[in-house]
Amino acid sequence: MITQDEVRQKLIRKMQEGQQQYIAKQIGVPKQILSNFKTGKRELWESSLQALNDYLDSH
């Protein structure tokens, strides 16, 4: 099972300036939620976490 922190670290490593909004749209979550997840202010629902992990693994 993947953890919130593992996916958060993947996101930080792969994200470049301006990509956050694109990634949020691709996985179907608001940009602000993704931003708050990236900074550790919130956790994602399991379905969003899995979608983000799958996206990051494939790109």
N, CA, C and O atoms as a CHARMM CRD file, in Angstrom:
* protein
*
  236
    1    1 MET  N      0.84100  -1.19100   0.00000 PROA 1      0.00000
    2    1 MET  CA     0.00000   0.00000   0.00000 PROA 1      0.00000
    3    1 MET  C      0.88300   1.25000   0.00000 PROA 1      0.00000
    4    1 MET  O      1.86500   1.33900   0.73700 PROA 1      0.00000
    5    2 ILE  N      0.51400   2.19200  -0.82900 PROA 2      0.00000
    6    2 ILE  CA     1.27100   3.44000  -0.88100 PROA 2      0.00000
    7    2 ILE  C      0.87800   4.34400   0.27700 PROA 2      0.00000
    8    2 ILE  O     -0.23600   4.27000   0.79400 PROA 2      0.00000
    9    3 THR  N      1.80600   5.18900   0.67000 PROA 3      0.00000
   10    3 THR  CA     1.51000   6.11200   1.76600 PROA 3      0.00000
   11    3 THR  C      1.37200   7.53000   1.23200 PROA 3      0.00000
   12    3 THR  O      1.84700   7.84400   0.14200 PROA 3      0.00000
   13    4 GLN  N      0.72600   8.36600   2.00100 PROA 4      0.00000
   14    4 GLN  CA     0.56000   9.76700   1.65200 PROA 4      0.00000
   15    4 GLN  C      1.93300  10.40700   1.41900 PROA 4      0.00000
   16    4 GLN  O      2.13200  11.13200   0.44400 PROA 4      0.00000
   17    5 ASP  N      2.86500  10.13100   2.31700 PROA 5      0.00000
   18    5 ASP  CA     4.17800  10.76800   2.23300 PROA 5      0.00000
   19    5 ASP  C      4.95800  10.31300   1.00100 PROA 5      0.00000
   20    5 ASP  O      5.65800  11.12000   0.39000 PROA 5      0.00000
   21    6 GLU  N      4.85200   9.04800   0.62700 PROA 6      0.00000
   22    6 GLU  CA     5.54900   8.56500  -0.56600 PROA 6      0.00000
   23    6 GLU  C      5.07300   9.29400  -1.81400 PROA 6      0.00000
   24    6 GLU  O      5.88400   9.71200  -2.64100 PROA 6      0.00000
   25    7 VAL  N      3.76100   9.44700  -1.94900 PROA 7      0.00000
   26    7 VAL  CA     3.22000  10.11900  -3.12700 PROA 7      0.00000
   27    7 VAL  C      3.54000  11.61300  -3.07900 PROA 7      0.00000
   28    7 VAL  O      3.81900  12.22200  -4.11200 PROA 7      0.00000
   29    8 ARG  N      3.50100  12.20400  -1.87800 PROA 8      0.00000
   30    8 ARG  CA     3.85400  13.62400  -1.73700 PROA 8      0.00000
   31    8 ARG  C      5.29200  13.85600  -2.20900 PROA 8      0.00000
   32    8 ARG  O      5.55300  14.82600  -2.92000 PROA 8      0.00000
   33    9 GLN  N      6.21100  12.99500  -1.83200 PROA 9      0.00000
   34    9 GLN  CA     7.60700  13.15100  -2.24200 PROA 9      0.00000
   35    9 GLN  C      7.76900  12.98100  -3.74500 PROA 9      0.00000
   36    9 GLN  O      8.56000  13.69800  -4.35800 PROA 9      0.00000
   37   10 LYS  N      7.04200  12.05200  -4.35400 PROA 10     0.00000
   38   10 LYS  CA     7.06600  11.89900  -5.81200 PROA 10     0.00000
   39   10 LYS  C      6.60400  13.17900  -6.48800 PROA 10     0.00000
   40   10 LYS  O      7.21000  13.63900  -7.45600 PROA 10     0.00000
   41   11 LEU  N      5.52500  13.74700  -5.96800 PROA 11     0.00000
   42   11 LEU  CA     4.97200  14.97200  -6.53900 PROA 11     0.00000
   43   11 LEU  C      5.99300  16.09800  -6.46900 PROA 11     0.00000
   44   11 LEU  O      6.19700  16.80400  -7.45600 PROA 11     0.00000
   45   12 ILE  N      6.62500  16.27400  -5.34100 PROA 12     0.00000
   46   12 ILE  CA     7.61300  17.34100  -5.17000 PROA 12     0.00000
   47   12 ILE  C      8.77800  17.14900  -6.12900 PROA 12     0.00000
   48   12 ILE  O      9.24700  18.11900  -6.72300 PROA 12     0.00000
   49   13 ARG  N      9.25400  15.92000  -6.29100 PROA 13     0.00000
   50   13 ARG  CA    10.37800  15.65100  -7.18100 PROA 13     0.00000
   51   13 ARG  C     10.03600  15.90500  -8.64600 PROA 13     0.00000
   52   13 ARG  O     10.86500  16.41800  -9.39800 PROA 13     0.00000
   53   14 LYS  N      8.82800  15.55100  -9.05100 PROA 14     0.00000
   54   14 LYS  CA     8.48000  15.62600 -10.46700 PROA 14     0.00000
   55   14 LYS  C      7.86200  16.95200 -10.89900 PROA 14     0.00000
   56   14 LYS  O      7.83400  17.26600 -12.08900 PROA 14     0.00000
   57   15 MET  N      7.37100  17.72000  -9.95100 PROA 15     0.00000
   58   15 MET  CA     6.65600  18.93000 -10.30700 PROA 15     0.00000
   59   15 MET  C      7.60800  20.07100 -10.66900 PROA 15     0.00000
   60   15 MET  O      8.56400  20.36600  -9.95200 PROA 15     0.00000
   61   16 GLN  N      7.31400  20.68700 -11.78800 PROA 16     0.00000
   62   16 GLN  CA     8.04200  21.88000 -12.20700 PROA 16     0.00000
   63   16 GLN  C      7.06100  23.03600 -12.16200 PROA 16     0.00000
   64   16 GLN  O      5.84900  22.83700 -12.07600 PROA 16     0.00000
   65   17 GLU  N      7.58500  24.21900 -12.22000 PROA 17     0.00000
   66   17 GLU  CA     6.74200  25.42200 -12.17000 PROA 17     0.00000
   67   17 GLU  C      5.66500  25.36000 -13.24500 PROA 17     0.00000
   68   17 GLU  O      5.96600  25.10200 -14.41100 PROA 17     0.00000
   69   18 GLY  N      4.42500  25.59400 -12.86600 PROA 18     0.00000
   70   18 GLY  CA     3.32800  25.62000 -13.81300 PROA 18     0.00000
   71   18 GLY  C      2.66500  24.27900 -14.05700 PROA 18     0.00000
   72   18 GLY  O      1.59800  24.23600 -14.67000 PROA 18     0.00000
   73   19 GLN  N      3.25200  23.19100 -13.60600 PROA 19     0.00000
   74   19 GLN  CA     2.66500  21.88200 -13.84900 PROA 19     0.00000
   75   19 GLN  C      1.59400  21.50900 -12.84000 PROA 19     0.00000
   76   19 GLN  O      0.78700  20.61700 -13.10200 PROA 19     0.00000
   77   20 GLN  N      1.57100  22.15500 -11.72300 PROA 20     0.00000
   78   20 GLN  CA     0.63600  21.77400 -10.66300 PROA 20     0.00000
   79   20 GLN  C     -0.80700  21.84200 -11.14400 PROA 20     0.00000
   80   20 GLN  O     -1.58900  20.92800 -10.88200 PROA 20     0.00000
   81   21 GLN  N     -1.16700  22.90400 -11.83700 PROA 21     0.00000
   82   21 GLN  CA    -2.53400  23.04400 -12.32700 PROA 21     0.00000
   83   21 GLN  C     -2.84600  21.95600 -13.35500 PROA 21     0.00000
   84   21 GLN  O     -3.94600  21.40400 -13.35500 PROA 21     0.00000
   85   22 TYR  N     -1.89300  21.64500 -14.22500 PROA 22     0.00000
   86   22 TYR  CA    -2.07600  20.60900 -15.23100 PROA 22     0.00000
   87   22 TYR  C     -2.28200  19.24400 -14.57000 PROA 22     0.00000
   88   22 TYR  O     -3.19900  18.50700 -14.93100 PROA 22     0.00000
   89   23 ILE  N     -1.43100  18.91500 -13.61000 PROA 23     0.00000
   90   23 ILE  CA    -1.53900  17.62700 -12.92300 PROA 23     0.00000
   91   23 ILE  C     -2.86900  17.53200 -12.18800 PROA 23     0.00000
   92   23 ILE  O     -3.53300  16.49700 -12.23800 PROA 23     0.00000
   93   24 ALA  N     -3.25700  18.59100 -11.51500 PROA 24     0.00000
   94   24 ALA  CA    -4.53100  18.59800 -10.78400 PROA 24     0.00000
   95   24 ALA  C     -5.68800  18.30400 -11.73900 PROA 24     0.00000
   96   24 ALA  O     -6.58200  17.52000 -11.41900 PROA 24     0.00000
   97   25 LYS  N     -5.66400  18.93200 -12.90100 PROA 25     0.00000
   98   25 LYS  CA    -6.72000  18.70800 -13.89000 PROA 25     0.00000
   99   25 LYS  C     -6.70100  17.26500 -14.38500 PROA 25     0.00000
  100   25 LYS  O     -7.75600  16.65400 -14.55100 PROA 25     0.00000
  101   26 GLN  N     -5.53000  16.72500 -14.61800 PROA 26     0.00000
  102   26 GLN  CA    -5.40900  15.35900 -15.12500 PROA 26     0.00000
  103   26 GLN  C     -5.95900  14.31700 -14.15300 PROA 26     0.00000
  104   26 GLN  O     -6.52200  13.30800 -14.57700 PROA 26     0.00000
  105   27 ILE  N     -5.79900  14.55800 -12.86500 PROA 27     0.00000
  106   27 ILE  CA    -6.26200  13.56600 -11.88300 PROA 27     0.00000
  107   27 ILE  C     -7.63300  13.92700 -11.28900 PROA 27     0.00000
  108   27 ILE  O     -8.19200  13.15900 -10.50600 PROA 27     0.00000
  109   28 GLY  N     -8.16600  15.08700 -11.66300 PROA 28     0.00000
  110   28 GLY  CA    -9.51300  15.45600 -11.25000 PROA 28     0.00000
  111   28 GLY  C     -9.65700  16.00200  -9.85100 PROA 28     0.00000
  112   28 GLY  O    -10.66900  15.76600  -9.19000 PROA 28     0.00000
  113   29 VAL  N     -8.64100  16.74200  -9.38300 PROA 29     0.00000
  114   29 VAL  CA    -8.75100  17.40600  -8.08000 PROA 29     0.00000
  115   29 VAL  C     -8.45700  18.89200  -8.24900 PROA 29     0.00000
  116   29 VAL  O     -7.69800  19.26800  -9.14300 PROA 29     0.00000
  117   30 PRO  N     -9.03600  19.73900  -7.41600 PROA 30     0.00000
  118   30 PRO  CA    -8.73900  21.16400  -7.49300 PROA 30     0.00000
  119   30 PRO  C     -7.25200  21.44200  -7.21800 PROA 30     0.00000
  120   30 PRO  O     -6.61600  20.75200  -6.42000 PROA 30     0.00000
  121   31 LYS  N     -6.72100  22.45300  -7.88700 PROA 31     0.00000
  122   31 LYS  CA    -5.31400  22.81600  -7.73600 PROA 31     0.00000
  123   31 LYS  C     -4.95600  23.12000  -6.28100 PROA 31     0.00000
  124   31 LYS  O     -3.87200  22.75900  -5.82200 PROA 31     0.00000
  125   32 GLN  N     -5.85300  23.77600  -5.56000 PROA 32     0.00000
  126   32 GLN  CA    -5.57300  24.13600  -4.16900 PROA 32     0.00000
  127   32 GLN  C     -5.41400  22.89300  -3.29200 PROA 32     0.00000
  128   32 GLN  O     -4.57800  22.87000  -2.38800 PROA 32     0.00000
  129   33 ILE  N     -6.21200  21.87000  -3.55600 PROA 33     0.00000
  130   33 ILE  CA    -6.08500  20.62800  -2.78900 PROA 33     0.00000
  131   33 ILE  C     -4.73000  19.99600  -3.04800 PROA 33     0.00000
  132   33 ILE  O     -4.06700  19.53700  -2.11800 PROA 33     0.00000
  133   34 LEU  N     -4.31000  19.97000  -4.32600 PROA 34     0.00000
  134   34 LEU  CA    -3.01000  19.41400  -4.66300 PROA 34     0.00000
  135   34 LEU  C     -1.89100  20.23100  -4.02000 PROA 34     0.00000
  136   34 LEU  O     -0.91100  19.66900  -3.53000 PROA 34     0.00000
  137   35 SER  N     -2.03500  21.53800  -4.02300 PROA 35     0.00000
  138   35 SER  CA    -1.05000  22.41100  -3.39200 PROA 35     0.00000
  139   35 SER  C     -0.95600  22.13700  -1.89100 PROA 35     0.00000
  140   35 SER  O      0.14100  22.04500  -1.34000 PROA 35     0.00000
  141   36 ASN  N     -2.09400  22.01000  -1.24000 PROA 36     0.00000
  142   36 ASN  CA    -2.10900  21.72600   0.19900 PROA 36     0.00000
  143   36 ASN  C     -1.53500  20.34500   0.49300 PROA 36     0.00000
  144   36 ASN  O     -0.87600  20.15800   1.51500 PROA 36     0.00000
  145   37 PHE  N     -1.77400  19.38700  -0.37700 PROA 37     0.00000
  146   37 PHE  CA    -1.18500  18.05600  -0.21500 PROA 37     0.00000
  147   37 PHE  C      0.32800  18.14200  -0.34500 PROA 37     0.00000
  148   37 PHE  O      1.06200  17.55500   0.45000 PROA 37     0.00000
  149   38 LYS  N      0.78900  18.87500  -1.34900 PROA 38     0.00000
  150   38 LYS  CA     2.23300  19.01100  -1.59700 PROA 38     0.00000
  151   38 LYS  C      2.95700  19.58800  -0.38500 PROA 38     0.00000
  152   38 LYS  O      4.06900  19.17000  -0.06300 PROA 38     0.00000
  153   39 THR  N      2.33100  20.53800   0.27700 PROA 39     0.00000
  154   39 THR  CA     2.97100  21.18500   1.42800 PROA 39     0.00000
  155   39 THR  C      2.69000  20.46000   2.74300 PROA 39     0.00000
  156   39 THR  O      3.16000  20.88700   3.79800 PROA 39     0.00000
  157   40 GLY  N      1.93500  19.37700   2.69000 PROA 40     0.00000
  158   40 GLY  CA     1.65600  18.59900   3.89200 PROA 40     0.00000
  159   40 GLY  C      0.53000  19.13600   4.74300 PROA 40     0.00000
  160   40 GLY  O      0.36400  18.69900   5.88200 PROA 40     0.00000
  161   41 LYS  N     -0.25900  20.08100   4.22200 PROA 41     0.00000
  162   41 LYS  CA    -1.35700  20.66200   4.98800 PROA 41     0.00000
  163   41 LYS  C     -2.60600  19.80200   4.98200 PROA 41     0.00000
  164   41 LYS  O     -3.50500  20.00300   5.79800 PROA 41     0.00000
  165   42 ARG  N     -2.66800  18.83300   4.05300 PROA 42     0.00000
  166   42 ARG  CA    -3.82900  17.95300   4.00600 PROA 42     0.00000
  167   42 ARG  C     -3.43500  16.63300   3.37900 PROA 42     0.00000
  168   42 ARG  O     -2.38000  16.51300   2.75700 PROA 42     0.00000
  169   43 GLU  N     -4.28600  15.66000   3.55000 PROA 43     0.00000
  170   43 GLU  CA    -4.10300  14.36200   2.90600 PROA 43     0.00000
  171   43 GLU  C     -5.16300  14.21500   1.83500 PROA 43     0.00000
  172   43 GLU  O     -6.20600  14.86700   1.87900 PROA 43     0.00000
  173   44 LEU  N     -4.88200  13.34500   0.86800 PROA 44     0.00000
  174   44 LEU  CA    -5.82800  13.09000  -0.21000 PROA 44     0.00000
  175   44 LEU  C     -6.70600  11.89800   0.12900 PROA 44     0.00000
  176   44 LEU  O     -6.31800  11.02400   0.90400 PROA 44     0.00000
  177   45 TRP  N     -7.89000  11.87400  -0.46000 PROA 45     0.00000
  178   45 TRP  CA    -8.71800  10.68300  -0.36200 PROA 45     0.00000
  179   45 TRP  C     -7.98500   9.56900  -1.07400 PROA 45     0.00000
  180   45 TRP  O     -7.17000   9.82800  -1.95900 PROA 45     0.00000
  181   46 GLU  N     -8.25900   8.35000  -0.70400 PROA 46     0.00000
  182   46 GLU  CA    -7.56800   7.19100  -1.26700 PROA 46     0.00000
  183   46 GLU  C     -7.63800   7.16500  -2.79400 PROA 46     0.00000
  184   46 GLU  O     -6.64000   6.87000  -3.45000 PROA 46     0.00000
  185   47 SER  N     -8.80000   7.47000  -3.36400 PROA 47     0.00000
  186   47 SER  CA    -8.94500   7.44300  -4.82900 PROA 47     0.00000
  187   47 SER  C     -8.07800   8.51000  -5.48800 PROA 47     0.00000
  188   47 SER  O     -7.47600   8.25800  -6.53200 PROA 47     0.00000
  189   48 SER  N     -8.00800   9.68700  -4.89700 PROA 48     0.00000
  190   48 SER  CA    -7.17000  10.76000  -5.44300 PROA 48     0.00000
  191   48 SER  C     -5.69200  10.43200  -5.26400 PROA 48     0.00000
  192   48 SER  O     -4.87800  10.71200  -6.14300 PROA 48     0.00000
  193   49 LEU  N     -5.35500   9.84600  -4.13700 PROA 49     0.00000
  194   49 LEU  CA    -3.97700   9.45000  -3.88000 PROA 49     0.00000
  195   49 LEU  C     -3.52100   8.42600  -4.91500 PROA 49     0.00000
  196   49 LEU  O     -2.41700   8.52600  -5.45000 PROA 49     0.00000
  197   50 GLN  N     -4.36800   7.45100  -5.19000 PROA 50     0.00000
  198   50 GLN  CA    -4.03000   6.42300  -6.17100 PROA 50     0.00000
  199   50 GLN  C     -3.92100   7.02600  -7.57200 PROA 50     0.00000
  200   50 GLN  O     -3.01300   6.67500  -8.32500 PROA 50     0.00000
  201   51 ALA  N     -4.83500   7.92800  -7.92700 PROA 51     0.00000
  202   51 ALA  CA    -4.80300   8.57800  -9.23600 PROA 51     0.00000
  203   51 ALA  C     -3.51200   9.39000  -9.39800 PROA 51     0.00000
  204   51 ALA  O     -2.88600   9.35800 -10.45700 PROA 51     0.00000
  205   52 LEU  N     -3.12200  10.10500  -8.36600 PROA 52     0.00000
  206   52 LEU  CA    -1.89500  10.89500  -8.41700 PROA 52     0.00000
  207   52 LEU  C     -0.68100   9.99000  -8.51200 PROA 52     0.00000
  208   52 LEU  O      0.22800  10.25600  -9.29800 PROA 52     0.00000
  209   53 ASN  N     -0.65300   8.94900  -7.74300 PROA 53     0.00000
  210   53 ASN  CA     0.47000   8.00900  -7.79400 PROA 53     0.00000
  211   53 ASN  C      0.58800   7.38500  -9.17700 PROA 53     0.00000
  212   53 ASN  O      1.68700   7.29000  -9.72200 PROA 53     0.00000
  213   54 ASP  N     -0.53100   6.95900  -9.74700 PROA 54     0.00000
  214   54 ASP  CA    -0.50800   6.37600 -11.09000 PROA 54     0.00000
  215   54 ASP  C     -0.01400   7.38400 -12.12000 PROA 54     0.00000
  216   54 ASP  O      0.78000   7.04800 -12.99900 PROA 54     0.00000
  217   55 TYR  N     -0.49000   8.62200 -12.00500 PROA 55     0.00000
  218   55 TYR  CA    -0.05200   9.68000 -12.93400 PROA 55     0.00000
  219   55 TYR  C      1.45400   9.90100 -12.82000 PROA 55     0.00000
  220   55 TYR  O      2.15400   9.94600 -13.83200 PROA 55     0.00000
  221   56 LEU  N      1.94900  10.03700 -11.60500 PROA 56     0.00000
  222   56 LEU  CA     3.36800  10.31700 -11.40200 PROA 56     0.00000
  223   56 LEU  C      4.24700   9.14900 -11.87200 PROA 56     0.00000
  224   56 LEU  O      5.34300   9.36800 -12.38900 PROA 56     0.00000
  225   57 ASP  N      3.78200   7.94300 -11.69900 PROA 57     0.00000
  226   57 ASP  CA     4.54100   6.76700 -12.14900 PROA 57     0.00000
  227   57 ASP  C      4.59700   6.67300 -13.66900 PROA 57     0.00000
  228   57 ASP  O      5.56000   6.14800 -14.22800 PROA 57     0.00000
  229   58 SER  N      3.57000   7.17800 -14.33300 PROA 58     0.00000
  230   58 SER  CA     3.51400   7.04400 -15.79200 PROA 58     0.00000
  231   58 SER  C      4.12200   8.23700 -16.53500 PROA 58     0.00000
  232   58 SER  O      4.25100   8.19600 -17.75800 PROA 58     0.00000
  233   59 HSD  N      4.48800   9.27300 -15.82800 PROA 59     0.00000
  234   59 HSD  CA     5.04400  10.46300 -16.51200 PROA 59     0.00000
  235   59 HSD  C      6.42900  10.77400 -16.00400 PROA 59     0.00000
  236   59 HSD  O      7.05300  11.73400 -16.45800 PROA 59     0.00000
